[in-house]
Amino acid sequence: MLRVVSAMHYLTAVFAAFVPLAAALYLTVTVVWTLVQRVILRRRHPLPTPAVSRAAVSAR
């Protein structure tokens, strides 16, 4: 039990080093995934053009 407790100090340092890296990787992957997903969805399902814009464009 004493060995496990003494090893906990080192494990804390290892976790402290890798948790920020994992958080940065998670955020990067999530942002990239979301952007790609939005681009694909916007290409397949474009937003409808408001009627006011069409009337303003045709009046010019």
Secondary structure per residue as TSV (DSSP state, phi and psi in degrees):
chain	resnum	aa	ss	phi	psi
A	1	M	-	360.0	-35.6
A	2	L	H	-64.3	-37.1
A	3	R	H	-65.1	-40.8
A	4	V	H	-64.4	-44.1
A	5	V	H	-65.3	-40.1
A	6	S	H	-70.7	-29.4
A	7	A	H	-74.8	-19.9
A	8	M	H	-62.1	-31.8
A	9	H	H	-62.2	-41.9
A	10	Y	H	-72.8	-37.8
A	11	L	H	-65.1	-34.9
A	12	T	H	-62.0	-42.1
A	13	A	H	-65.0	-39.6
A	14	V	H	-64.8	-46.2
A	15	F	H	-63.0	-40.3
A	16	A	H	-64.2	-29.1
A	17	A	H	-79.5	-38.2
A	18	F	H	-92.0	-23.2
A	19	V	H	-64.4	-45.6
A	20	P	H	-62.3	-35.6
A	21	L	H	-65.4	-41.4
A	22	A	H	-66.5	-38.9
A	23	A	H	-65.2	-42.3
A	24	A	H	-64.8	-42.0
A	25	L	H	-63.7	-42.4
A	26	Y	H	-60.7	-47.5
A	27	L	H	-64.2	-40.6
A	28	T	H	-63.8	-48.1
A	29	V	H	-63.9	-40.7
A	30	T	H	-64.1	-43.8
A	31	V	H	-65.8	-44.7
A	32	V	H	-64.1	-44.3
A	33	W	H	-59.4	-45.5
A	34	T	H	-63.8	-43.3
A	35	L	H	-63.1	-44.2
A	36	V	H	-64.0	-42.0
A	37	Q	H	-62.4	-42.7
A	38	R	H	-66.1	-39.6
A	39	V	H	-62.9	-45.3
A	40	I	H	-63.7	-44.4
A	41	L	H	-66.0	-39.3
A	42	R	H	-67.5	-32.1
A	43	R	H	-71.2	-38.9
A	44	R	H	-78.6	-35.1
A	45	H	S	-131.1	78.4
A	46	P	-	-66.2	155.0
A	47	L	-	-69.3	140.3
A	48	P	-	-68.7	144.7
A	49	T	-	-81.8	129.9
A	50	P	-	-64.4	147.8
A	51	A	H	-64.1	-31.8
A	52	V	H	-63.5	-39.7
A	53	S	H	-65.3	-42.0
A	54	R	H	-63.9	-41.0
A	55	A	H	-66.4	-39.5
A	56	A	H	-67.2	-36.8
A	57	V	H	-71.1	-41.3
A	58	S	H	-72.1	-24.6
A	59	A	H	-74.2	-21.4
A	60	R	-	-77.8	360.0
